[in-house]
Amino acid sequence: MGRQQDRAPPFSGERLVNTSLLPVADAVARLLSGVTTLPSEAVPLDQAHGRVLADDLVCGEDRPAYDRSAMDGYAVAGDTPARFEVVGEVPAGGIHPQPLAPGQAVRIFTGAAVPVGATRVVPQEVVRVEGPRIQVDRMPGTHFIRHRGDDARPGHLLLPGGTRLRAPELALLAQEGVVRPQVIRRPRLAHLVTGSELVDPSAAAGPGTIRDTNASLVAGLALESGMEWVGRERVGDEFGMARAALHRLAAGNPEFIVVSGGAGPGDHDLGRRLLEDLGMEVVFHGVDLRPGKPFSAAAAPPRSFWSCRATLFHTGSPGSCSSVLWETRGRGPRRSAACNSPWPRFGRAMGAARRLVAGRRGHAGGQAPGRAAASGQFR
C-alpha cells in the first residue's frame, strides 16, 4: 500500500516476546536498532529552517574573502602616531584602486575592503580631522582588520551532515551560495485515536465521555520533533472500524503511526489483536515504566504491504501517553532524520505536557523508530 519506491527498509531491529517487563533503556535500544535514515530532498533555503542537513557543508573559499574593516574610521599606512594625508574613501561594497603609500590614509567604513598597503584601521573616535589630513595622536592596540581567511579556509568543515538547521546555520548556507540545500525528508506521522468514551475537544463531554486530549498532545509533539503531520482518525472500540481506519492512514506512507488506545489487557483493548491481525510481529510487550507499563512495540515483517516499519502502542491515559513520549524524547524521529543535534525544548515541552495533561510527576515518553505506530488512549 502506498508508493513502494518511497518506503523505508523493513524494520531490522531485534524481536523480543517476553512476559516480563522490559527496562526502559532496553526498550528504547531495541526500537532504535530498527531505525534507518530516510532519503534526502532539496528544498528552498527559506523553507529549510528546522530541517536536518543531509551532507557536510564545506567552505568553498576564504572567509572573509578579502581583508575587511571592522570599524568605521580610517585605514592608514603606518603604525605610529602621525599626520596622514587622506587620499580617498572606501564605502562598504567599494574598493580603493591604488595601494596606499606610507603616510597616506583613506576614509573607510565597516565591512569595506581594506586597501593594499594599509596596516591598520584607526577608529574615527581617536582621529582629529584637519582639512585633507588627519592627526592620530594615539594608535589603538588593535588593528581592526578582519584578515582574509580568518574565519575559514577552503575545505574547512562548516556544518557536519546531520545538523538541524536554525537561523545561524541558514546564514552559513547563504554565505556559501547554497540556495537549495539537501535535507533529510521529514519523518511522516499519522495518528489513530481509539476509544468509545472520547469526543472531540469542541464537543461537550456528557456522562461517561471525555474530551480527546492525546490527539492534540501527539500532534504538537510530532511537529516539535520535526515530523510531518499527515493525518488523524478517531474511532470507537470496534475492531472493524479501527482496522479500516488504520489502513486508510497507512495509505499515506507514514513512517510513524501512533495508535492511541487498546494496549492494556481489558476486554475492549484491541491494540495487540489489531496489530497481529495485520501481520505485525511483536517486538516487546510491557515496559518497566509508570505510568505506561503496557507500552508495547511491533514490527512489520519484510515484504509486508505495510509501509510502517514498526508499531508502538500504549495505554490511553494522558499520563501514560506523556510518559512514553518522554522516555524516548523524539529519538526515533531524530534517528530516522539522521539528526545529530538535539531538538530544542523537546524535554521542556514534554515536562509541561506531563504537568498539564497528566497532572502529576513521573516518566514520559515518545515515538518509535522509522516507520512506527503507537497505541493507547483513555483507558
C-alpha positions, 0 to 999 in steps of 0.5 A: 500500500502506498508508493513502494519506491518511497518506503523505508527498509523493513524494520531490522531491529531485534524481536523480543516476546517476553512476559516480563517487563522490559527496562526502559533503556532496553526498550528504547535500544531495541526500537532504535536498532530498527531505525534507518535514515530516510532519503534526502530532498532539496528544498528552498533555503527559506523553507529549510529552517528546522530541517536536518542537513543531509551532507557536510557543508564545506567552505568553498573559499576564504572567509572573509574573502578579502581583508575587511574593516571592522570599524568605521574610521580610517585605514592608514599606512603606518603604525605610529602616531602621525599626520596622514594625508587622506587620499580617498574613501572606501564605502562598504561594497567599494574598493580603493584602486591604488595601494596606499603609500606610507603616510597616506590614509583613506576614509573607510567604513565597516565591512569595506575592503581594506586597501593594499598597503594599509596596516591598520584601521584607526577608529574615527573616535581617536582621529582629529580631522584637519582639512585633507589630513588627519592627526592620530595622536594615539594608535589603538592596540588593535588593528581592526582588520578582519584578515582574509581567511580568518574565519575559514579556509577552503575545505574547512568543515562548516556544518557536519551532515546531520545538523538541524538547521536554525537561523545561524546555520541558514546564514552559513548556507547563504554565505556559501551560495547554497540556495537549495540545500539537501535535507533529510525528508521529514519523518511522516506521522499519522495518528489513530485515536481509539476509544468509545468514551472520547469526543472531540475537544469542541464537543461537550463531554456528557456522562461517561465521555471525555474530551480527546486530549492525546490527539492534540498532545501527539500532534504538537509533539510530532511537529516539535520533533520535526515530523510531518503531520499527515493525518488523524482518525478517531474511532470507537472500540470496534475492531472493524472500524479501527482496522479500516481506519488504520489502513486508510492512514497507512495509505499515506506512507507514514513512517510513524503511526501512533495508535492511541488506545487498546494496549492494556489487557481489558476486554475492549483493548484491541491494540495487540489483536489489531496489530497481529491481525495485520501481520505485525510481529511483536517486538516487546510487550510491557515496559518497566515504566509508570505510568505506561507499563503496557507500552508495547512495540511491533514490527512489520515483517519484510515484504509486508504491504505495510509501509510502517516499519514498526508499531508502538502502542500504549495505554490511553491515559494522558499520563501514560501517553506523556510518559512514553513520549518522554522516555524516548524524547523524539529519538526515533524521529531524530534517528530516522532524520539522521539528526545529530543535534538535539531538538530544542525544548523537546524535554521542556515541552514534554515536562509541561505536557506531563504537568498539564495533561497528566497532572502529576510527576513521573516518566514520559515518553515518545515515538518509535523508530522509522516507520512506527505506530503507537497505541493507547488512549483513555483507558 
